[in-house]
Amino acid sequence: MEGFLKWEDETPRLENEQLLGGTLRRLIDYLGVGERLADQRVVEIWPEIVGEKIAAVTRARSIKFGVLTVEVVNPSWRQELSYMAPDILAKLNRTIGHSLVKKLKFC
């Protein structure tokens, strides 16, 4: 049939052709949103890091200048989490692959 693509015939890549993923990464870096995307990832993975029990009484709100602000339901949980902070911080940074979060602020 004429005019139809033949799927079995793969078109060879041109030498200067770039993969979309690499182009998007460079665009994200150029626009300066890469850091904000990493910040959002930290907020999203909070429940995974702390587990179901702690996630039920906390909510990661935002991260700014390396400080992750976490809303806690009551003062006794706030106190308990302050003791757990070094372990939570280490697990958080290990999971994201670099030391993005420097401090946890429970409020």
The 8 nearest C-alpha neighbors of each residue, nearest first, counted from 0:
[[1, 3, 2, 4, 5, 6, 7, 8],
 [0, 2, 3, 4, 5, 6, 8, 7],
 [1, 3, 0, 4, 5, 6, 8, 7],
 [4, 2, 1, 0, 5, 6, 8, 7],
 [5, 3, 6, 2, 8, 1, 7, 0],
 [4, 6, 7, 8, 3, 9, 2, 0],
 [7, 5, 8, 4, 9, 3, 10, 2],
 [6, 8, 5, 9, 4, 10, 3, 11],
 [9, 7, 6, 5, 10, 4, 11, 3],
 [10, 8, 7, 11, 6, 5, 12, 4],
 [9, 11, 8, 12, 13, 6, 7, 5],
 [10, 12, 9, 13, 8, 14, 16, 15],
 [13, 11, 14, 10, 16, 15, 9, 17],
 [12, 14, 16, 15, 11, 17, 10, 18],
 [13, 15, 16, 12, 17, 11, 18, 10],
 [16, 14, 13, 17, 12, 18, 11, 22],
 [15, 17, 13, 14, 12, 18, 19, 22],
 [18, 16, 15, 19, 22, 21, 14, 20],
 [17, 19, 20, 21, 22, 16, 23, 15],
 [18, 20, 22, 21, 23, 17, 24, 16],
 [21, 19, 23, 22, 18, 24, 17, 25],
 [22, 20, 24, 23, 19, 18, 25, 17],
 [21, 23, 19, 25, 20, 24, 26, 18],
 [22, 24, 26, 20, 25, 21, 19, 27],
 [25, 23, 21, 27, 26, 22, 20, 28],
 [24, 26, 28, 22, 23, 27, 29, 21],
 [27, 25, 29, 23, 28, 24, 30, 22],
 [28, 26, 24, 30, 25, 29, 33, 32],
 [27, 29, 31, 25, 26, 30, 33, 24],
 [28, 30, 26, 31, 27, 25, 32, 24],
 [31, 29, 27, 28, 32, 26, 33, 25],
 [32, 30, 28, 29, 33, 27, 34, 35],
 [31, 33, 35, 34, 27, 30, 36, 28],
 [34, 32, 36, 35, 27, 28, 31, 37],
 [33, 35, 37, 36, 32, 38, 31, 28],
 [34, 36, 38, 32, 37, 33, 39, 31],
 [37, 35, 39, 33, 38, 34, 32, 40],
 [36, 38, 40, 34, 35, 39, 33, 41],
 [39, 37, 35, 41, 36, 40, 62, 34],
 [40, 38, 36, 42, 41, 37, 35, 43],
 [39, 41, 43, 37, 38, 42, 44, 36],
 [42, 40, 38, 39, 44, 43, 45, 37],
 [41, 43, 39, 59, 40, 45, 44, 61],
 [44, 42, 40, 41, 45, 39, 46, 59],
 [43, 45, 47, 41, 46, 42, 40, 48],
 [44, 46, 48, 47, 42, 43, 49, 41],
 [47, 45, 54, 49, 48, 50, 44, 51],
 [46, 48, 44, 45, 50, 49, 51, 54],
 [49, 47, 45, 46, 50, 91, 44, 90],
 [50, 48, 46, 47, 53, 54, 45, 87],
 [51, 49, 47, 46, 52, 48, 53, 54],
 [50, 52, 54, 53, 55, 46, 49, 47],
 [51, 53, 55, 54, 50, 56, 49, 46],
 [54, 52, 55, 56, 51, 49, 50, 57],
 [53, 55, 46, 51, 57, 56, 52, 50],
 [54, 56, 53, 52, 57, 51, 58, 46],
 [57, 55, 53, 54, 72, 71, 58, 52],
 [58, 56, 71, 54, 70, 55, 53, 72],
 [57, 59, 70, 69, 60, 54, 71, 56],
 [58, 60, 69, 42, 68, 61, 70, 45],
 [61, 59, 69, 68, 58, 70, 42, 62],
 [62, 60, 68, 67, 59, 42, 63, 69],
 [61, 63, 67, 66, 38, 68, 65, 64],
 [62, 64, 66, 65, 61, 67, 38, 68],
 [63, 65, 66, 62, 100, 101, 67, 99],
 [64, 66, 100, 101, 63, 99, 62, 67],
 [67, 65, 102, 63, 62, 64, 103, 101],
 [66, 68, 62, 103, 61, 104, 102, 69],
 [69, 67, 104, 61, 60, 105, 59, 62],
 [68, 70, 59, 105, 58, 60, 104, 106],
 [69, 71, 106, 58, 57, 105, 59, 60],
 [72, 70, 57, 73, 106, 56, 77, 69],
 [71, 73, 56, 57, 70, 76, 74, 77],
 [74, 72, 76, 75, 71, 77, 56, 106],
 [75, 73, 77, 76, 78, 72, 71, 106],
 [74, 76, 78, 77, 73, 79, 80, 72],
 [77, 75, 79, 78, 74, 73, 80, 71],
 [78, 76, 74, 80, 75, 79, 71, 105],
 [77, 79, 75, 81, 76, 80, 74, 82],
 [80, 78, 76, 82, 81, 77, 75, 83],
 [81, 79, 83, 77, 82, 78, 84, 76],
 [80, 82, 84, 78, 83, 79, 77, 105],
 [83, 81, 80, 79, 84, 78, 85, 86],
 [82, 84, 80, 81, 86, 85, 87, 79],
 [83, 85, 87, 81, 86, 82, 80, 88],
 [86, 84, 88, 87, 83, 89, 82, 81],
 [87, 85, 89, 88, 84, 83, 90, 91],
 [88, 86, 84, 90, 89, 85, 91, 83],
 [87, 89, 91, 85, 86, 90, 84, 92],
 [88, 90, 86, 92, 91, 87, 93, 85],
 [91, 89, 93, 87, 88, 92, 94, 86],
 [90, 92, 88, 94, 89, 93, 87, 48],
 [91, 93, 98, 95, 94, 89, 97, 90],
 [92, 94, 90, 96, 91, 95, 89, 97],
 [95, 93, 91, 92, 96, 90, 48, 97],
 [96, 94, 92, 93, 97, 91, 41, 99],
 [95, 97, 93, 94, 92, 98, 91, 99],
 [96, 98, 92, 99, 95, 93, 94, 100],
 [99, 97, 92, 100, 101, 96, 93, 95],
 [98, 100, 97, 65, 101, 92, 38, 95],
 [101, 99, 65, 98, 102, 66, 67, 92],
 [102, 100, 65, 66, 99, 98, 103, 88],
 [101, 103, 66, 100, 67, 65, 104, 88],
 [102, 104, 67, 66, 68, 105, 84, 101],
 [103, 105, 68, 67, 69, 106, 102, 66],
 [106, 104, 69, 70, 68, 77, 71, 103],
 [105, 70, 71, 69, 104, 77, 68, 74]]
